[in-house]
Each structure stands twice: as structure tokens, then as C-alpha cells.
Amino acid sequence: MKTQNRVVKEYKRLANAYDRKWAFYIEATTRETIARLSVHREDRLLDVGCGTGALLERLAATQPAAQLAGVDPVPEMLASARRKLPSAVALRPGWAEQLPFDDSQFDIVVSCNMFHFIDRPVDALGEIRRVLQPGGRLVITDWCGDYWACRLFEQYQRLLGRAHARIYRARDCRRLLERAGFAVEAIDTYKINWRWGLMTIRCARAPA
Ligand SMILES: C[S@@+](CC[C@H](N)C(=O)[O-])C[C@H]1O[C@@H](n2cnc3c(N)ncnc32)[C@H](O)[C@@H]1O
């Protein structure tokens, strides 16, 4: 089964329990991402794979003048996000590989806990680049293959046949982003507990 089919099947089933089941993980990854994401008044920000909207909810509270949007392919996840977000936050169904937004529409794109689901990362990064204005910033938080526990957990996910494409080591992620036309500013690697070794990458849309 293609990763996208698995994503829809798994997250449709999980949507109602997601916030409760993954509370620790959501809180830690949202906190670490926001700490590395400077959002200014009236910035236009897109969250790709926004899920139930935890990150957007926090940004809406701290930066009410920012123009916030989220995209996710699973209607049940978006419905949960809609219930907790102000109506000014635009939510759209869609995949990272084909974003339903115009060129250069955003100052910042952020993606938290989503990148390991992408089968075609070059296509997805090309789309993110397209919707960012020149010089716009991209911040990605995801599992980091530099940590053995994460690599082991990835194997376990595969054995179970879970929705999962692959995780990256920091240096592979840097190469991928540079190939897709981003200038990498920093890759921070860190652990949030014994199992989860993560990385947050900050980069900018490089000139063509
Ligand atoms: C682990 S959840 C993370 C949700 C949210 N970002 C968070 O940190 O709580 C992964 C989300 O990515 C979405 N997703 C998976 N593959 C995707 C893709 N190719 N494009 C956009 N979103 C995707 C799923 O539907 C799901 O809502």
C-alpha cells in the first residue's frame, strides 16, 4: 500500500484520540519548534501536515496579527483542528507534494512531525519553495536518524506496516534541502526522551 493510503487510513482512525494519546510528544515538539521559529506581526505562515492544529493554536494565541494557514490530507484531523482554532486560521485539505496555495504566498512554512511520511521529498520541498516568497523561511521538526533509538523505532514501524516513508540523518537532510533550493541556516539535534531524538532545521528559500 502506498504511504499516502496508509496515512489516510491511520490518521482517520486516530484523529479523535490523537491529542490525548500523543500529548507529551505534541507538547515537546511544538515547544521545540516554536522556540526556533520567530514569527513577526503580520507574517503569513503555513503549517504543512498541521494535523489537529496544536502548533497553529499556540501561534494564534501569541501572534494574533499573523496570517495563519494549515494544510493536511486527512479530513478528520482537520476537523479536530477546526474545533480548536479561531475562524481566521485558514485550513485546507491537501498534500505537501501538491499544495493548494498560490506561488510566493507565505513568509514562513513550518512542518512538525510530518516529513517522515513523505515518499517524494524533492517534490514536496519544491512545492514548499514555490509557495514561499523569495527569502522566505522554512522550519522542519522531525525524527532524526542520527539517534540509534529512532532508527530502531523506524524499523519497528516498518515491521508493523505503519504509514512511514523514511527518516533522515541531519547531513542527508541538509543535502536534500540544498538540492531543493534552500540555504540551510542551522540543524539542531536533541532528545525529548530516551526514544525520541529529533532535529529542527531552519533554512531559507535561496534565490533561483
Ligand atoms: C504525526 S502527525 C503530526 C501532526 C502535527 N503536525 C503535530 O505535530 O501534531 C502527521 C500529520 O501529517 C499528515 N501528513 C502525512 N503525510 C502528509 C503529506 N504527504 N503531506 C501533508 N501532510 C501529511 C498526516 O495526515 C498527519 O496529520
The ligand as an ORCA input file, in Angstrom:
! r2SCAN-3c Opt
* xyz 0 1
  C       2.283     12.849     13.388
  S       1.036     13.858     12.691
  C       1.640     15.490     13.088
  C       0.550     16.496     13.167
  C       1.008     17.860     13.708
  N       1.922     18.499     12.802
  C       1.620     17.685     15.066
  O       2.834     17.926     15.224
  O       0.888     17.300     16.000
  C       1.403     13.775     10.966
  C       0.426     14.560     10.110
  O       0.983     14.688      8.800
  C      -0.047     14.494      7.861
  N       0.619     14.043      6.618
  C       1.128     12.832      6.329
  N       1.650     12.803      5.100
  C       1.500     14.047      4.592
  C       1.842     14.664      3.359
  N       2.452     13.973      2.399
  N       1.513     15.961      3.171
  C       0.899     16.670      4.163
  N       0.549     16.143      5.354
  C       0.839     14.846      5.564
  C      -0.959     13.460      8.486
  O      -2.251     13.498      7.940
  C      -0.917     13.877      9.949
  O      -1.956     14.769     10.276
*
